Amino acid sequence: MERRFNRLTQVLWILFAALVLRLGQLQIVQGARNSYLSDRNRIRRIVLPAPRGRILDRGGTIIADSRPSFACTVVPTELGDSAASLLARLLDMPEAELAQRIKPVAMYASPVKVKRDLSAVEVARIEESNFRLPGVQLHIDPVRSYPAGVEYCHLVGHMAEVGDEDLKRDSSLRRLDFIGRSGVEAQYERLLRGRDGFEYVEVDARGQGIRALPEKRPDPAVPGKDLRLTVDGRLQRLAWDLTADYERAAVVGLDVRTGAVLCLVSRPGYDPNIFMGPIGSPTWDSLVSNPSKPFFNRAITSGYPPGSTMKPVVALAGLHQGAITPESRFQPCAGSFRYGNRTFKCWSTHGSTDLPEALAVSCNVYFYQLGLRIGLDSLTSYARQIGMGKTTGIDIPGERPDNVPTRDWLDSRYGKGRWGAGSLLNFAIGQGEVLATPLQMASIYGAIANDGVACIPHVLSSVDSAGRLTYTVPVRTTRLPMNRADLDAVKTGLNRVVAYGTGTAARLSEITIAGKTGTAQNPPRPDHAWFVGYAPAEAPEVVFAVLVENAGHGGSVSAPIASKLIRAYFFPEEPAEPDTDTTGAAATTFPAETSTTDGQPR
Amino acid sequence: MRRLDVTLVVAALLLAVLGVLTIYSAGGTYYLVRQLVFLPVAAGAAVAAYLMPRRLLHALAEPLYAVVLLALVAVLLAGTGPGSKRWFVLGPLSIQPSELTKLATVIILAKYISLRRVIGLTPRDLVAPVLLAAIPALLVLVEPDLSTSLTFAAALAAMLYWQGMRPLHLLLLFTPAISFAAGFSLYTWIPFFICLAVLTLVRSGLTKSLAALAVSSIFGLLSPVVLSMLKGYQRDRIRAFVAPWFDPHGVGWNAIQSQIAIGSGRLLGKGFLHGTQKRLGFLPNRHTDFAFSSAAEELGFIGCLVLLGLFILLLYRFLRAARYTRDGFGAQLCIGFAAILGYQAFVNIGMLIGLLPITGIPLPFLSYGGSSLLVNALMVGLVLNVAARPE
């Protein structure tokens, strides 16, 4: 008992002795200095902004970078009312807005950002009036810039100022911070952002920094990671230029062997740099009011009836379920098909065809009858199994699954049983209620080309940290229910489409292309033009899906675009051919500051 | 035969007076008035605790414990408080059940630990005390309040030690918990593991050592698993628990301001009501968790020595009461209360002078807060009770 009492008493003494020693150090040894620091609050906590990671294309060309700029910060406890109104005037900012920026942190003596990306004039004004602005400072503050330009706007996305929601959700964000809002910028926000650091500095009576505070080690910023994309800048640019004549279009190119996105373009686009400037400028207003919705990524968020590009899916469903063989024939095509008391049209008169030939000439009558033989439930179930009505899983936010008109869906849309076989017949030729995104069609054709193995599309290739490769994105695959013999029959049909069928406009002398044209009805407005194709037909490497809204026939509009992209892929040394329209392309070549990274082999 | 421990009474009263002055200086009239209202209530409670038959307290241990735990659960489900769930608002009163839990837990621990003459490292001796302390500790932990949760560990350790448990066994008892906490990072876990291995090998032989290492390995492996199941913000919170120097919100800024304020008091202080740092509003929560910074700035080193001296005197009288009583239950009460007040004083002052990470622990008697003052007074009253009737 005595011993334990003594022990506990000793513990008490030791603990309190530690407190007394430290107090002595603070109050006696460092007393004079602490007294000086406390005299007029002389230390500041300065945020060291983490540089955001860059975004590069597969060749190392910079797509998104940071440029230095000045931000104006204020120490709320030091800024008087008169200085506040002067500052508001110098920054062309309403006083109420300035007060709003300062209010939530008014009790702290650490600087808060009140305006970012100052103009040279504003910087000069502040510097001149420095002596009348206690607590006001200029800090270096990196701002995002997109040197590569407008063709990447939907793929790479843009950044915007944080809102109240973001601040609530993520406590590491501060007001006037920018975060990724769409595309790769949003998807990989955490990787790109890094972590801000801070240091403590001692300041003089005018609030100017003298030196770092020795008592507190600075916490350096952790820079964001550089992201290298799978995208080929040349193809991206070419896809953008080739669709220049059309108001609304989307192009997706994939490597069928890996799912790597080679290009992904949506028209119309916007300049992502405008988000860095003040919202409410004339450019901004015209973008927001544009009925073609430039912020909309048509390649992944817009569903279109696939039209005849749907037919290979119907063919595979029929073969897979044993409803037909490649040699099966139906009632010959005489230009239309009568079902019940309705007549369903074909676009020509094809006579009797087998399956590959029906694909080659895109005979609707063949596919009406095939659809009826398969039945709605089997057809929708197969379409879903191979990826329709589901997101592909691409690493860009906002992808839509779009629609396969199943029995349940039709019941809920029209009322139970209040729809007829017309829905099935339209579905069998890709019209009506069935919808797919260009990315979905590219992905499905990629799986056909790749012998039934679908690779999940991805735009991120690797992650670099301080110039060193830290992570490479793996290829993820799924096996689809497509067997070799069935695929051979469908591929034969797709070869013939380009060789002598509806897609001859895609033909190239050097490379065999296989694909399918499609014309999506869009009453009362003009049809949408589809082409989805892969090459080389014998050993496919790439697949492209091209959709041009309201442009008429896929064979004449979209097929040549895909063909030029395929040519550019296989002959990279040739000058990319931006069609006859060279004026637009010349004005939009990469700026001079574009450069590759450290040039190391990867 | 009653003998009032006058020294203890004086020490407690002086601390309470210092507390009132500090709260006035740091928080202004509003908090002064409220604290002055609490004082007579607390004093009355202390007198009642002093006069109360200990046998009654012994009998009431379980119901008290149950009621307080229910309140704690209620707080978790319905409580309010800035950022975390610690308060319980009942009309004009806001009650912090975690304060009352400290009292009730020590009472029930004292009852069950004093049942045995000596505590060994056996389940029979340890299951009841460990469970009784772990339940409130875990409930407080999810509030979330790690530092208050550790208060229970401090009380349990001191009380088991007082009942004759060997320090090595005490360490082994706590290894699973330490291993779990250290396991959030390899940098903390590996040194811990090596220390444990060396210590147990030297002191208790191979078999026991291997058993201890195996158990702590399991708990150490468990924590990354638990961590991976948590959501991002929960993980950040844990990270802030385990590594408070990870500093996204500038807690370090508060620590620096606190140290400058304390240091600027120098030898003699700036004088009552003459502190500058707190007047300018650099110190957050300056009438609660940061009260000592304000006091130290105004009172200086000499004043701090007096303040710490009063705490040592108070705690020494607690230990002394335990030393001289023949009632095991009473002795355990004194030890448990001493551990709780000592832990709080050390952790609070330690964090304000930069020895420990910043957490939310109040300084007994000096921090503003009715629940805290009431509980502290009850503890003093009960120790006076034990000291006056040692049989």
Chai-1 contact restraints between the chains, C-beta under 6 A:
chainA,res_idxA,chainB,res_idxB,connection_type,confidence,min_distance_angstrom,max_distance_angstrom,comment,restraint_id
A,R4,B,W162,contact,1.0,0.0,6.0,A-B,restraint_1
A,F5,B,R323,contact,1.0,0.0,6.0,A-B,restraint_2
A,L8,B,L319,contact,1.0,0.0,6.0,A-B,restraint_3
A,T9,B,L319,contact,1.0,0.0,6.0,A-B,restraint_4
A,L12,B,L315,contact,1.0,0.0,6.0,A-B,restraint_5
A,L15,B,F346,contact,1.0,0.0,6.0,A-B,restraint_6
A,F16,B,L308,contact,1.0,0.0,6.0,A-B,restraint_7
A,F16,B,I312,contact,1.0,0.0,6.0,A-B,restraint_8
A,L19,B,I349,contact,1.0,0.0,6.0,A-B,restraint_9
A,R22,B,I353,contact,1.0,0.0,6.0,A-B,restraint_10
A,R22,B,L355,contact,1.0,0.0,6.0,A-B,restraint_11
A,L23,B,C304,contact,1.0,0.0,6.0,A-B,restraint_12
A,L26,B,Q259,contact,1.0,0.0,6.0,A-B,restraint_13
A,L26,B,I262,contact,1.0,0.0,6.0,A-B,restraint_14
A,L26,B,G263,contact,1.0,0.0,6.0,A-B,restraint_15
A,L26,B,I353,contact,1.0,0.0,6.0,A-B,restraint_16
A,Q27,B,G263,contact,1.0,0.0,6.0,A-B,restraint_17
A,Q27,B,G265,contact,1.0,0.0,6.0,A-B,restraint_18
A,Q27,B,R266,contact,1.0,0.0,6.0,A-B,restraint_19
A,Q27,B,F301,contact,1.0,0.0,6.0,A-B,restraint_20
A,I28,B,F301,contact,1.0,0.0,6.0,A-B,restraint_21
A,Q30,B,G263,contact,1.0,0.0,6.0,A-B,restraint_22
A,G31,B,G263,contact,1.0,0.0,6.0,A-B,restraint_23
A,G31,B,R266,contact,1.0,0.0,6.0,A-B,restraint_24
A,N34,B,I260,contact,1.0,0.0,6.0,A-B,restraint_25
A,N34,B,G263,contact,1.0,0.0,6.0,A-B,restraint_26
A,N34,B,S264,contact,1.0,0.0,6.0,A-B,restraint_27
A,S35,B,S264,contact,1.0,0.0,6.0,A-B,restraint_28
A,S35,B,R266,contact,1.0,0.0,6.0,A-B,restraint_29
A,L37,B,I260,contact,1.0,0.0,6.0,A-B,restraint_30
A,S38,B,I260,contact,1.0,0.0,6.0,A-B,restraint_31
A,S38,B,S264,contact,1.0,0.0,6.0,A-B,restraint_32
A,S38,B,Q277,contact,1.0,0.0,6.0,A-B,restraint_33
A,R45,B,G250,contact,1.0,0.0,6.0,A-B,restraint_34
A,R45,B,W253,contact,1.0,0.0,6.0,A-B,restraint_35
A,M107,B,G281,contact,1.0,0.0,6.0,A-B,restraint_36
A,A109,B,F282,contact,1.0,0.0,6.0,A-B,restraint_37
A,S172,B,P248,contact,1.0,0.0,6.0,A-B,restraint_38
A,K216,B,I256,contact,1.0,0.0,6.0,A-B,restraint_39
